[in-house]
Amino acid sequence: MIANLNGLLKPTPFLFFILNFVNAKAGIKSVELVFDKTTVFEGNSPVFSLKVTKSSGNVFHSTDAYPKYPYQDFTYKITKGIQLMSPSKESFTLIIPEDYAADSITIAMQVMKSPTNSKSQFTRP
């Protein structure tokens, strides 16, 4: 079918698919971490998932059956001394060492290949 298109229209379907992919990652209003706050303490490994809110108001969770924004689509910068583990497709785990002394943990997230940034900071109970 694409072979029957005029010379100027042949790149159109390809361009459409590229723009759809770029548009899917654009327009993120906020990215929130979803976790049980009582599990964040020294020597524990709390599990985190993501809640992505688009500027249109649509909400997507990384734990959905077919997530639109899985946690692997983000790059992370985490407070020094904390390790990021990724045991499943929909969530990630932080390993907090027994001797962790700071009162807060900061996680900065960025959608890969997109200027959308989100920074989360929370205090340990």
All heavy atoms as an XYZ file, in Angstrom:
983
protein
N       0.813     -1.188      0.000
C       0.000      0.000      0.000
C       0.866      1.265      0.000
O       0.576      2.205     -0.705
C      -0.921     -0.007      1.211
C      -1.761      1.223      1.299
S      -3.004      0.997      2.557
C      -3.572      2.637      2.691
N       1.927      1.268      0.791
C       2.807      2.431      0.827
C       3.503      2.617     -0.520
O       3.773      3.726     -0.938
C       3.829      2.301      1.973
C       3.100      2.394      3.311
C       4.906      3.369      1.888
C       3.962      2.210      4.516
N       3.759      1.523     -1.241
C       4.420      1.613     -2.536
C       3.570      2.358     -3.558
O       4.089      2.927     -4.514
C       4.746      0.220     -3.051
N       2.252      2.395     -3.372
C       1.363      3.074     -4.304
C       1.277      4.581     -4.065
O       0.687      5.293     -4.855
C      -0.050      2.480     -4.218
C      -0.076      1.048     -4.699
O       0.758      0.647     -5.505
N      -1.022      0.285     -4.213
N       1.825      5.072     -2.978
C       1.749      6.492     -2.662
C       2.684      7.300     -3.555
O       3.701      6.804     -4.033
C       2.120      6.739     -1.201
C       1.172      6.147     -0.147
C       1.750      6.368      1.237
C      -0.201      6.778     -0.253
N       2.327      8.552     -3.783
C       3.203      9.459     -4.536
C       4.528      9.618     -3.811
O       4.621      9.398     -2.599
C       2.540     10.828     -4.691
C       1.366     10.776     -5.649
O       1.266      9.873     -6.468
N       0.483     11.746     -5.534
N       5.536     10.078     -4.520
C       6.864     10.253     -3.946
C       6.888     11.153     -2.725
O       7.607     10.906     -1.770
N       6.090     12.204     -2.710
C       6.085     13.126     -1.569
C       5.374     12.551     -0.354
O       5.652     12.929      0.771
C       5.423     14.457     -1.958
C       6.172     15.298     -2.975
C       5.347     16.523     -3.362
C       7.508     15.731     -2.402
N       4.454     11.619     -0.569
C       3.669     11.085      0.545
C       4.280      9.833      1.171
O       3.838      9.408      2.222
C       2.245     10.783      0.080
C       1.410     11.987     -0.343
C       0.052     11.517     -0.817
C       1.257     12.970      0.801
N       5.289      9.234      0.558
C       5.879      8.006      1.094
C       6.429      8.175      2.505
O       6.242      7.295      3.329
C       6.956      7.476      0.149
C       6.379      6.781     -1.053
C       7.459      6.153     -1.892
C       6.827      5.473     -3.096
N       7.818      4.839     -3.937
N       7.103      9.285      2.845
C       7.622      9.402      4.213
C       6.538      9.705      5.247
O       6.781      9.630      6.439
C       8.615     10.553      4.147
C       8.582     11.095      2.782
C       7.599     10.328      1.978
N       5.310     10.023      4.822
C       4.262     10.451      5.748
C       3.921      9.398      6.801
O       3.865      9.728      7.982
C       3.000     10.885      4.973
O       3.376     11.901      4.044
C       1.938     11.408      5.903
N       3.687      8.119      6.441
C       3.372      7.144      7.503
C       4.513      6.984      8.500
O       4.282      6.877      9.702
C       3.128      5.840      6.738
C       2.771      6.269      5.360
C       3.535      7.540      5.121
N       5.740      6.975      8.004
C       6.895      6.859      8.896
C       6.960      8.040      9.844
O       7.164      7.878     11.047
C       8.175      6.753      8.062
C       9.409      6.601      8.888
C       9.638      5.442      9.606
C      10.343      7.629      8.959
C      10.776      5.294     10.376
C      11.472      7.493      9.720
C      11.691      6.321     10.435
N       6.771      9.245      9.327
C       6.783     10.451     10.146
C       5.651     10.423     11.162
O       5.831     10.826     12.312
C       6.673     11.688      9.253
C       6.772     13.041      9.937
C       8.121     13.190     10.609
C       6.578     14.149      8.915
N       4.491      9.919     10.770
C       3.355      9.807     11.678
C       3.706      8.941     12.883
O       3.416      9.292     14.024
C       2.150      9.223     10.925
C       0.966      8.962     11.798
C       0.168     10.000     12.247
C       0.656      7.664     12.180
C      -0.925      9.753     13.065
C      -0.433      7.411     12.988
C      -1.221      8.461     13.432
N       4.354      7.792     12.652
C       4.718      6.901     13.745
C       5.766      7.534     14.660
O       5.696      7.389     15.874
C       5.209      5.555     13.213
C       4.117      4.734     12.613
C       4.154      4.382     11.282
C       3.037      4.312     13.375
C       3.148      3.631     10.719
C       2.018      3.552     12.820
C       2.071      3.210     11.488
N       6.713      8.248     14.100
C       7.731      8.918     14.912
C       7.092      9.999     15.778
O       7.368     10.099     16.970
C       8.844      9.503     14.028
C       9.680      8.377     13.440
C       9.724     10.465     14.821
C      10.747      8.832     12.488
N       6.229     10.805     15.182
C       5.575     11.872     15.956
C       4.659     11.311     17.027
O       4.548     11.894     18.107
C       4.808     12.806     15.020
C       5.674     13.669     14.104
C       4.799     14.490     13.168
C       6.595     14.568     14.905
N       4.015     10.202     16.776
C       3.190      9.562     17.801
C       4.033      9.123     18.988
O       3.642      9.280     20.140
C       2.448      8.357     17.232
C       1.056      8.692     16.817
O       0.547      9.763     17.132
N       0.431      7.778     16.112
N       5.209      8.544     18.722
C       6.094      8.121     19.801
C       6.572      9.314     20.624
O       6.557      9.285     21.837
C       7.301      7.357     19.239
C       8.274      6.946     20.293
C       7.998      5.887     21.128
C       9.468      7.641     20.459
C       8.893      5.511     22.108
C      10.369      7.273     21.432
C      10.076      6.199     22.261
N       6.978     10.385     19.943
C       7.446     11.588     20.643
C       6.307     12.194     21.440
O       6.482     12.600     22.594
C       8.031     12.616     19.640
C       8.303     13.939     20.301
C       9.292     12.063     19.002
N       5.122     12.253     20.878
C       3.973     12.824     21.564
C       3.572     11.997     22.778
O       3.099     12.532     23.773
C       2.792     12.941     20.602
C       1.649     13.717     21.193
O       1.857     14.643     21.967
N       0.445     13.334     20.848
N       3.780     10.684     22.729
C       3.435      9.825     23.859
C       4.264     10.166     25.089
O       3.806     10.040     26.222
C       3.629      8.362     23.489
N       5.496     10.605     24.898
C       6.368     10.935     26.019
C       6.247     12.403     26.427
O       6.762     12.810     27.445
C       7.832     10.642     25.662
C       8.085      9.215     25.274
C       7.771      8.267     26.391
C       8.047      6.836     25.977
N       7.466      5.867     26.851
N       5.587     13.218     25.625
C       5.459     14.644     25.907
C       4.204     14.904     26.732
O       3.297     14.092     26.798
C       5.393     15.421     24.604
N       4.144     16.054     27.336
C       2.946     16.475     28.038
C       2.773     15.868     29.412
O       1.654     15.780     29.904
N       3.833     15.434     30.056
C       3.724     14.889     31.401
C       3.656     16.052     32.384
O       4.530     16.913     32.412
C       4.915     13.974     31.731
C       4.881     12.750     30.836
C       4.893     13.571     33.189
C       6.057     11.829     31.005
N       2.600     16.071     33.172
C       2.414     17.131     34.169
C       3.179     16.801     35.452
O       3.848     17.656     36.021
C       0.929     17.294     34.468
C       0.609     18.366     35.459
C      -0.891     18.469     35.659
C      -1.228     19.513     36.698
N      -2.681     19.565     36.931
N       3.075     15.562     35.918
C       3.780     15.180     37.140
C       4.054     13.689     37.174
O       3.360     12.907     36.532
C       2.961     15.568     38.378
O       1.785     14.793     38.455
N       5.089     13.324     37.918
C       5.437     11.935     38.168
C       5.566     11.788     39.674
O       6.334     12.498     40.310
C       6.767     11.544     37.483
C       7.090     10.088     37.759
C       6.716     11.809     35.998
N       4.792     10.881     40.241
C       4.805     10.688     41.685
C       5.243      9.268     42.013
O       4.965      8.334     41.267
C       3.411     10.906     42.264
C       2.856     12.289     42.047
C       1.412     12.397     42.501
O       1.079     11.866     43.586
O       0.614     12.977     41.756
N       5.918      9.127     43.138
C       6.282      7.806     43.634
C       5.142      7.276     44.491
O       4.587      8.002     45.322
C       7.545      7.881     44.484
C       8.839      8.203     43.751
C       9.955      8.429     44.744
C       9.194      7.083     42.803
N       4.812      6.015     44.297
C       3.787      5.362     45.106
C       4.504      4.302     45.933
O       5.157      3.412     45.380
C       2.703      4.709     44.212
C       1.663      4.009     45.057
C       2.071      5.752     43.300
N       4.409      4.426     47.265
C       5.094      3.488     48.143
C       4.473      3.549     49.532
O       3.754      4.482     49.865
C       6.596      3.794     48.212
C       6.919      5.146     48.796
C       7.335      5.270     50.107
C       6.817      6.297     48.020
C       7.638      6.518     50.638
C       7.122      7.541     48.537
C       7.535      7.654     49.855
N       4.761      2.546     50.332
C       4.305      2.489     51.714
C       5.347      3.205     52.582
O       6.472      2.723     52.722
C       4.148      1.034     52.147
C       3.645      0.886     53.570
O       3.344      1.915     54.230
O       3.549     -0.267     54.040
N       4.973      4.340     53.136
C       5.928      5.169     53.895
C       6.458      4.474     55.139
O       7.530      4.816     55.626
C       5.281      6.498     54.258
C       4.993      7.332     53.035
C       4.337      8.630     53.365
C       4.057      9.301     52.034
N       3.542     10.564     52.046
N       5.741      3.504     55.652
C       6.204      2.812     56.858
C       7.336      1.832     56.565
O       7.943      1.309     57.487
C       5.044      2.059     57.535
O       4.541      1.066     56.636
C       3.926      3.013     57.930
N       7.626      1.577     55.290
C       8.697      0.630     54.936
C      10.034      1.316     54.686
O      11.013      0.640     54.390
C       8.309     -0.178     53.688
O       8.147      0.717     52.581
C       7.034     -0.973     53.911
N      10.077      2.644     54.796
C      11.312      3.374     54.507
C      12.078      3.580     55.811
O      11.811      4.505     56.568
C      11.017      4.738     53.827
C      12.308      5.471     53.524
C      10.211      4.523     52.562
N      13.012      2.674     56.090
C      13.875      2.799     57.261
C      15.165      2.033     57.003
O      15.270      1.273     56.035
C      13.169      2.316     58.541
C      12.652      0.910     58.470
C      13.460     -0.170     58.799
C      11.343      0.664     58.080
C      12.979     -1.464     58.742
C      10.852     -0.625     58.022
C      11.670     -1.687     58.353
N      16.175      2.251     57.872
C      17.489      1.638     57.682
C      17.375      0.122     57.614
O      16.646     -0.489     58.381
C      18.438      2.001     58.844
C      18.703      3.460     59.017
C      17.734      4.111     60.000
O      16.707      3.504     60.346
O      18.007      5.233     60.404
N      18.103     -0.458     56.677
C      18.157     -1.899     56.557
C      16.976     -2.516     55.828
O      16.900     -3.736     55.730
N      16.069     -1.726     55.324
C      14.914     -2.262     54.629
C      15.023     -1.995     53.134
O      15.846     -1.206     52.687
C      13.620     -1.653     55.182
C      12.411     -2.491     54.843
O      12.512     -3.671     54.527
N      11.240     -1.877     54.902
N      14.169     -2.646     52.355
C      14.143     -2.482     50.903
C      12.719     -2.161     50.461
O      11.974     -3.055     50.049
C      14.633     -3.751     50.215
O      15.941     -4.051     50.611
N      12.317     -0.881     50.533
C      10.952     -0.516     50.130
C      10.762     -0.618     48.613
O      11.688     -0.419     47.847
C      10.810      0.933     50.597
C      12.202      1.433     50.705
C      13.070      0.259     51.022
N       9.531     -0.922     48.211
C       9.169     -1.073     46.797
C       8.432      0.190     46.356
O       7.547      0.675     47.052
C       8.278     -2.312     46.592
C       7.846     -2.425     45.141
C       9.015     -3.567     47.029
N       8.811      0.709     45.189
C       8.236      1.933     44.641
C       7.645      1.662     43.263
O       8.211      0.912     42.483
C       9.314      3.017     44.481
C       9.906      3.481     45.771
C      10.917      2.760     46.381
C       9.451      4.635     46.372
C      11.466      3.190     47.576
C       9.991      5.077     47.556
C      10.996      4.350     48.173
N       6.524      2.299     42.982
C       5.968      2.305     41.633
C       5.709      3.763     41.264
O       5.881      4.657     42.096
C       4.696      1.462     41.547
O       3.699      1.983     42.389
N       5.302      4.003     40.028
C       5.129      5.371     39.550
C       3.686      5.669     39.195
O       2.955      4.801     38.725
C       5.990      5.606     38.306
C       7.488      5.424     38.456
C       8.170      5.597     37.113
C       8.049      6.404     39.452
N       3.305      6.911     39.407
C       2.011      7.434     38.974
C       2.319      8.644     38.101
O       2.872      9.631     38.569
C       1.178      7.849     40.179
C      -0.133      8.504     39.820
C      -0.853      8.961     41.086
C      -2.052      9.800     40.758
N      -2.669     10.349     41.971
N       1.990      8.553     36.812
C       2.277      9.612     35.848
C       0.965     10.306     35.492
O       0.010      9.652     35.082
C       2.945      9.046     34.573
C       3.183     10.141     33.548
C       4.237      8.338     34.921
N       0.929     11.626     35.663
C      -0.239     12.419     35.302
C       0.117     13.260     34.090
O       1.095     14.002     34.111
C      -0.673     13.330     36.462
O      -0.885     12.525     37.621
C      -1.948     14.082     36.128
N      -0.664     13.109     33.025
C      -0.438     13.885     31.806
C      -1.085     15.255     31.958
O      -1.943     15.470     32.798
C      -1.050     13.158     30.602
C      -0.471     11.793     30.313
C       0.738     11.854     29.470
C       0.338     12.195     28.056
N       1.337     12.085     27.071
N      -0.681     16.192     31.123
C      -1.267     17.534     31.160
C      -2.745     17.509     30.778
O      -3.495     18.405     31.132
C      -0.489     18.486     30.247
O      -0.431     17.969     28.944
N      -3.184     16.452     30.114
C      -4.602     16.301     29.757
C      -5.433     15.809     30.937
O      -6.654     15.776     30.862
C      -4.744     15.322     28.593
O      -4.299     14.042     28.985
N      -4.782     15.399     32.026
C      -5.485     14.898     33.200
C      -5.507     13.379     33.293
O      -5.907     12.828     34.319
N      -5.091     12.681     32.251
C      -5.048     11.215     32.287
C      -3.970     10.754     33.257
O      -2.891     11.337     33.321
C      -4.757     10.645     30.903
C      -5.873     10.912     29.919
O      -6.997     11.187     30.311
N      -5.566     10.842     28.641
N      -4.266      9.703     34.006
C      -3.339      9.167     35.000
C      -2.950      7.747     34.594
O      -3.807      6.931     34.254
C      -3.972      9.164     36.403
C      -3.046      8.524     37.411
C      -4.339     10.575     36.828
N      -1.652      7.455     34.624
C      -1.126      6.142     34.283
C      -0.258      5.657     35.434
O       0.493      6.427     36.022
C      -0.280      6.211     33.006
C      -1.038      6.736     31.822
C      -0.983      8.075     31.482
C      -1.815      5.889     31.057
C      -1.681      8.567     30.392
C      -2.521      6.370     29.960
C      -2.455      7.710     29.639
N      -0.360      4.356     35.736
C       0.445      3.749     36.796
C       1.402      2.740     36.182
O       1.049      2.046     35.224
C      -0.456      3.047     37.814
C      -1.363      3.974     38.546
N      -0.997      4.600     39.708
C      -2.618      4.415     38.269
C      -1.985      5.370     40.131
N      -2.980      5.282     39.262
N       2.592      2.637     36.756
C       3.549      1.653     36.252
C       3.099      0.239     36.584
O       3.617     -0.720     36.023
C       4.941      1.917     36.829
O       4.944      1.739     38.233
N       2.122      0.090     37.459
C       1.617     -1.231     37.835
C       0.420     -1.676     36.996
O      -0.136     -2.736     37.231
C       1.215     -1.243     39.321
O       0.276     -0.192     39.549
C       2.422     -1.058     40.214
N       0.009     -0.867     36.005
C      -1.087     -1.250     35.119
C      -0.703     -2.505     34.342
O       0.478     -2.809     34.167
C      -1.419     -0.124     34.133
C      -2.026      1.088     34.809
O      -2.512      0.951     35.951
O      -2.009      2.173     34.197
N      -1.705     -3.220     33.847
C      -1.449     -4.455     33.095
C      -0.529     -4.200     31.896
O       0.393     -4.960     31.633
C      -2.758     -5.071     32.630
N      -0.782     -3.140     31.160
C       0.072     -2.733     30.038
C       0.460     -1.279     30.272
O      -0.160     -0.374     29.739
C      -0.669     -2.896     28.702
C      -1.079     -4.318     28.441
C      -2.394     -4.735     28.639
C      -0.141     -5.249     28.019
C      -2.759     -6.048     28.407
C      -0.505     -6.568     27.787
C      -1.810     -6.966     27.981
O      -2.170     -8.264     27.760
N       1.499     -1.054     31.075
C       1.824      0.329     31.460
C       2.308      1.174     30.286
O       3.114      0.727     29.473
C       2.927      0.161     32.501
C       3.529     -1.170     32.212
C       2.433     -2.011     31.640
N       1.773      2.376     30.202
C       2.217      3.317     29.183
C       3.560      3.930     29.581
O       4.373      4.270     28.739
C       1.171      4.411     29.002
C       1.491      5.368     27.885
C       0.329      6.262     27.568
C       0.674      7.131     26.378
N      -0.480      7.820     25.859
N       3.778      4.074     30.885
C       5.024      4.630     31.412
C       5.615      3.667     32.437
O       5.499      3.875     33.635
C       4.773      5.990     32.066
C       4.291      7.021     31.096
C       2.942      7.332     30.976
C       5.181      7.684     30.275
C       2.496      8.275     30.077
C       4.754      8.626     29.366
C       3.403      8.915     29.274
O       2.969      9.850     28.376
N       6.256      2.587     31.986
C       6.906      1.693     32.953
C       8.111      2.387     33.576
O       8.637      3.350     33.027
C       7.323      0.499     32.104
C       7.424      1.026     30.716
C       6.439      2.153     30.606
N       8.537      1.905     34.715
C       9.630      2.582     35.413
C      10.916      2.561     34.605
O      11.775      3.417     34.765
C       9.835      1.993     36.812
C      10.727      0.783     36.825
C      12.084      0.918     37.090
C      10.237     -0.476     36.540
C      12.914     -0.180     37.082
C      11.060     -1.566     36.533
C      12.392     -1.412     36.809
O      13.213     -2.493     36.786
N      11.057      1.624     33.648
C      12.272      1.558     32.833
C      12.384      2.730     31.859
O      13.440      2.958     31.304
C      12.339      0.256     32.031
C      12.372     -0.991     32.856
C      11.005     -1.659     32.900
O       9.980     -1.013     32.917
N      11.002     -2.975     32.962
N      11.306      3.478     31.632
C      11.347      4.626     30.727
C      11.990      5.852     31.367
O      12.101      6.888     30.734
C       9.936      5.010     30.266
C       9.404      4.073     29.190
O      10.149      3.162     28.778
O       8.259      4.266     28.767
N      12.397      5.736     32.614
C      12.956      6.867     33.346
C      14.406      6.600     33.714
O      14.820      5.467     33.888
C      12.162      7.117     34.639
C      10.755      7.558     34.407
C       9.759      6.650     34.129
C      10.425      8.903     34.460
C       8.462      7.053     33.903
C       9.129      9.318     34.234
C       8.144      8.391     33.958
N      15.174      7.679     33.830
C      16.506      7.588     34.415
C      16.396      8.148     35.824
O      15.577      9.025     36.085
C      17.551      8.388     33.606
O      17.132      9.740     33.513
C      17.725      7.810     32.217
N      17.218      7.645     36.720
C      17.105      8.006     38.126
C      18.444      8.489     38.672
O      19.486      7.956     38.336
C      16.660      6.797     38.962
C      15.330      6.238     38.549
C      15.235      5.243     37.582
C      14.166      6.720     39.112
C      14.011      4.738     37.191
C      12.931      6.217     38.730
C      12.858      5.229     37.781
O      11.655      4.739     37.396
N      18.358      9.493     39.536
C      19.505      9.916     40.340
C      19.036      9.835     41.782
O      18.043     10.467     42.153
C      19.928     11.341     40.004
C      20.616     11.480     38.680
C      21.121     12.886     38.483
C      21.788     13.012     37.134
N      22.256     14.371     36.881
N      19.744      9.060     42.574
C      19.307      8.794     43.945
C      20.381      9.244     44.916
O      21.575      9.209     44.615
C      19.015      7.292     44.118
C      17.957      6.873     43.103
C      18.542      6.969     45.524
C      17.687      5.410     43.045
N      19.941      9.658     46.103
C      20.838     10.086     47.162
C      21.975      9.080     47.330
O      21.753      7.862     47.294
C      20.063     10.206     48.492
O      18.967     11.089     48.309
C      20.953     10.718     49.599
N      23.177      9.601     47.530
C      24.366      8.758     47.691
C      24.174      7.792     48.865
O      23.651      8.159     49.908
C      25.584      9.648     47.942
C      26.883      8.916     47.919
C      28.046      9.866     48.057
C      29.340      9.105     48.006
N      30.488      9.987     48.112
N      24.574      6.559     48.653
C      24.469      5.542     49.694
C      23.254      4.639     49.529
O      23.171      3.600     50.165
N      22.317      5.017     48.701
C      21.121      4.216     48.455
C      21.306      3.492     47.117
O      21.768      4.077     46.153
C      19.856      5.109     48.378
C      19.718      5.971     49.618
C      18.615      4.275     48.136
C      19.399      5.228     50.875
N      20.939      2.216     47.062
C      21.073      1.444     45.828
C      19.702      1.208     45.201
O      18.724      0.980     45.908
C      21.717      0.095     46.107
C      23.167      0.173     46.492
C      23.730     -1.215     46.737
O      23.004     -2.171     46.971
N      25.044     -1.330     46.661
N      19.652      1.253     43.885
C      18.434      0.989     43.126
C      18.484     -0.432     42.580
O      19.432     -0.808     41.907
C      18.299      1.989     41.970
C      17.151      1.764     40.991
C      15.829      2.114     41.662
C      17.333      2.598     39.749
N      17.472     -1.218     42.894
C      17.348     -2.568     42.362
C      16.075     -2.606     41.526
O      15.122     -1.884     41.798
C      17.242     -3.603     43.500
C      18.443     -3.608     44.416
S      19.967     -4.054     43.592
C      19.721     -5.776     43.336
N      16.041     -3.450     40.510
C      14.862     -3.505     39.642
C      14.371     -4.948     39.497
O      14.641     -5.598     38.511
C      15.182     -2.901     38.286
O      16.332     -3.507     37.759
N      13.613     -5.434     40.468
C      13.213     -6.833     40.425
C      12.040     -7.160     39.515
O      11.853     -8.292     39.136
C      12.835     -7.122     41.873
C      12.368     -5.814     42.384
C      13.185     -4.769     41.670
N      11.199     -6.190     39.156
C      10.037     -6.496     38.329
C       9.837     -5.421     37.273
O      10.497     -4.391     37.294
C       8.784     -6.609     39.200
O       8.459     -5.355     39.736
N       8.895     -5.648     36.359
C       8.674     -4.702     35.270
C       7.934     -3.448     35.727
O       8.081     -2.399     35.133
C       7.876     -5.363     34.149
C       8.642     -6.443     33.448
C       7.983     -7.043     32.235
C       6.513     -6.891     32.130
N       5.922     -7.596     31.003
N       7.139     -3.536     36.772
C       6.295     -2.410     37.133
C       6.773     -1.605     38.337
O       6.202     -0.566     38.648
C       4.859     -2.870     37.362
C       4.679     -3.888     38.454
C       4.818     -5.325     37.973
O       4.602     -5.610     36.800
O       5.178     -6.154     38.815
N       7.798     -2.055     39.014
C       8.249     -1.330     40.203
C       9.761     -1.466     40.362
O      10.402     -2.225     39.652
C       7.541     -1.865     41.451
O       7.860     -3.226     41.643
N      10.294     -0.716     41.308
C      11.713     -0.842     41.629
C      11.870     -0.808     43.144
O      10.979     -0.390     43.870
C      12.559      0.244     40.957
C      12.249      1.655     41.393
C      12.913      2.239     42.453
C      11.305      2.402     40.707
C      12.628      3.532     42.836
C      11.018      3.697     41.073
C      11.681      4.271     42.149
N      13.001     -1.269     43.591
C      13.274     -1.372     45.018
C      14.522     -0.566     45.343
O      15.486     -0.582     44.588
C      13.499     -2.847     45.414
O      12.352     -3.602     45.028
C      13.725     -3.001     46.900
N      14.475      0.140     46.462
C      15.662      0.820     46.978
C      16.215      0.003     48.131
O      15.443     -0.498     48.955
C      15.323      2.215     47.476
C      14.882      3.238     46.446
C      14.632      4.585     47.124
C      15.906      3.403     45.356
N      17.516     -0.121     48.181
C      18.149     -0.793     49.310
C      18.755      0.282     50.199
O      19.670      1.001     49.791
C      19.217     -1.793     48.841
C      18.559     -2.879     48.006
C      19.961     -2.379     50.035
C      19.511     -3.883     47.433
N      18.210      0.397     51.402
C      18.696      1.391     52.360
C      19.617      0.660     53.332
O      19.189     -0.260     54.037
C      17.521      2.036     53.128
C      16.526      2.647     52.126
C      18.028      3.087     54.103
C      15.236      3.119     52.744
N      20.890      1.053     53.385
C      21.831      0.344     54.254
C      21.509      0.542     55.745
O      20.853      1.502     56.134
C      23.196      0.953     53.901
C      22.912      2.184     53.144
C      21.521      2.123     52.633
N      21.997     -0.392     56.555
C      21.775     -0.346     58.006
C      22.344      0.928     58.636
O      21.790      1.443     59.594
C      22.446     -1.554     58.674
C      21.838     -2.871     58.322
C      20.618     -3.193     59.168
O      20.414     -2.568     60.218
O      19.860     -4.085     58.753
N      23.435      1.456     58.082
C      24.098      2.618     58.682
C      23.721      3.938     58.007
O      24.420      4.931     58.157
C      25.616      2.423     58.644
C      26.133      2.242     57.222
O      25.318      2.067     56.305
O      27.363      2.263     57.045
N      22.607      3.969     57.283
C      22.188      5.207     56.598
C      21.745      6.221     57.646
O      20.831      5.971     58.434
C      21.062      4.909     55.612
C      20.719      6.096     54.746
C      21.567      6.497     53.733
C      19.556      6.813     54.971
C      21.266      7.576     52.933
C      19.245      7.899     54.176
C      20.101      8.277     53.163
O      19.800      9.358     52.379
N      22.384      7.392     57.688
C      22.155      8.349     58.770
C      21.307      9.557     58.383
O      20.750     10.214     59.248
C      23.505      8.834     59.306
N      21.192      9.881     57.109
C      20.461     11.091     56.701
C      18.965     10.936     56.957
O      18.435      9.832     57.012
C      20.715     11.380     55.230
N      18.288     12.067     57.127
C      16.852     12.057     57.398
C      16.006     11.998     56.135
O      14.805     11.746     56.211
C      16.444     13.308     58.183
C      16.933     13.252     59.619
O      17.154     12.134     60.125
O      17.099     14.313     60.227
N      16.594     12.280     54.977
C      15.784     12.291     53.767
C      16.481     11.540     52.639
O      17.693     11.355     52.651
C      15.490     13.723     53.329
O      16.665     14.378     52.957
N      15.675     11.120     51.696
C      16.149     10.445     50.491
C      15.592     11.222     49.313
O      14.407     11.537     49.287
C      15.671      8.986     50.443
C      16.249      8.195     51.617
C      16.048      8.333     49.118
C      15.669      6.808     51.765
N      16.435     11.554     48.353
C      15.989     12.282     47.176
C      16.115     11.386     45.953
O      17.148     10.756     45.747
C      16.821     13.569     46.976
O      16.727     14.366     48.142
C      16.327     14.357     45.783
N      15.041     11.357     45.173
C      15.051     10.612     43.917
C      14.669     11.586     42.810
O      13.578     12.146     42.828
C      14.050      9.446     43.935
C      14.391      8.471     45.064
C      14.041      8.720     42.601
C      13.401      7.349     45.211
N      15.577     11.827     41.868
C      15.283     12.672     40.713
C      15.042     11.751     39.528
O      15.828     10.844     39.268
C      16.445     13.619     40.435
N      13.927     11.966     38.822
C      13.558     11.103     37.706
C      13.445     11.933     36.439
O      13.022     13.074     36.480
C      12.212     10.437     37.974
C      12.221      9.533     39.177
S      10.574      8.990     39.630
C       9.958     10.446     40.453
N      13.825     11.344     35.324
C      13.681     12.008     34.034
C      13.267     10.981     33.003
O      13.795      9.879     32.957
C      14.986     12.662     33.600
C      14.860     13.370     32.261
C      16.136     14.089     31.870
O      17.097     14.101     32.615
N      16.131     14.669     30.709
N      12.257     11.345     32.195
C      11.850     10.460     31.111
C      12.999     10.410     30.114
O      13.543     11.444     29.736
C      10.562     10.975     30.421
C      10.185     10.071     29.258
C       9.415     11.040     31.414
N      13.395      9.220     29.711
C      14.506      9.093     28.761
C      14.178      9.838     27.476
O      13.063      9.765     26.975
C      14.764      7.623     28.445
C      15.352      6.864     29.578
S      15.672      5.182     29.048
C      16.146      4.445     30.585
N      15.153     10.572     26.957
C      15.036     11.327     25.704
C      13.900     12.338     25.739
O      13.217     12.555     24.755
C      14.853     10.368     24.525
C      15.996      9.389     24.373
C      15.754      8.447     23.234
C      16.858      7.410     23.185
N      16.623      6.374     22.219
N      13.659     12.935     26.893
C      12.622     13.955     27.019
C      13.063     14.961     28.068
O      13.743     14.612     29.019
C      11.304     13.310     27.443
O      10.348     14.300     27.720
N      12.663     16.228     27.939
C      13.081     17.230     28.911
C      12.253     17.214     30.196
O      12.459     18.038     31.070
C      12.863     18.548     28.158
C      11.775     18.249     27.200
C      11.963     16.815     26.807
N      11.302     16.297     30.348
C      10.455     16.257     31.532
C      11.255     15.763     32.727
O      11.825     14.689     32.692
C       9.249     15.330     31.310
O       8.553     15.771     30.164
C       8.331     15.321     32.503
N      11.280     16.529     33.784
C      11.987     16.162     35.005
C      11.014     16.099     36.168
O      10.029     16.811     36.197
C      13.072     17.183     35.344
C      14.215     17.134     34.371
O      14.715     16.077     34.055
N      14.614     18.286     33.884
N      11.318     15.276     37.129
C      10.533     15.208     38.346
C      11.482     14.876     39.479
O      12.368     14.041     39.331
C       9.454     14.139     38.233
O       8.732     14.058     39.427
N      11.303     15.528     40.594
C      12.171     15.280     41.733
C      11.297     14.975     42.936
O      10.344     15.693     43.220
C      13.043     16.493     42.007
C      14.120     16.274     43.023
C      15.036     17.472     43.100
C      16.230     17.205     43.975
N      17.151     18.329     43.998
N      11.591     13.895     43.623
C      10.845     13.523     44.804
C      11.791     13.451     45.994
O      12.874     12.900     45.892
C      10.185     12.151     44.640
O       9.225     12.205     43.623
N      11.352     14.028     47.093
C      12.150     13.956     48.319
C      11.201     13.554     49.433
O      10.096     14.084     49.533
C      12.799     15.297     48.633
C      13.684     15.209     49.869
C      14.562     16.441     50.019
O      14.569     17.320     49.168
N      15.291     16.506     51.089
N      11.618     12.613     50.227
C      10.779     12.184     51.331
C      11.663     11.895     52.522
O      12.845     11.623     52.398
C       9.932     10.970     50.956
C      10.718      9.832     50.372
C      11.206      8.823     51.179
C      10.964      9.772     49.015
C      11.929      7.785     50.648
C      11.686      8.737     48.475
C      12.166      7.734     49.289
N      11.090     12.003     53.699
C      11.834     11.759     54.925
C      11.515     10.373     55.458
O      10.417      9.864     55.272
C      11.495     12.805     56.007
O      10.111     13.043     55.987
C      12.224     14.082     55.776
N      12.489      9.820     56.096
C      12.273      8.514     56.716
C      11.472      8.726     57.994
O      11.665      9.713     58.693
C      13.615      7.872     57.059
C      14.460      7.589     55.851
C      15.779      6.933     56.208
N      16.592      7.843     56.998
C      17.107      7.540     58.187
N      16.908      6.376     58.720
N      17.832      8.401     58.842
N      10.566      7.804     58.322
C       9.800      7.944     59.568
C      10.658      7.750     60.803
O      11.722      7.223     60.743
C       8.734      6.856     59.468
C       9.150      5.956     58.366
C      10.169      6.662     57.548
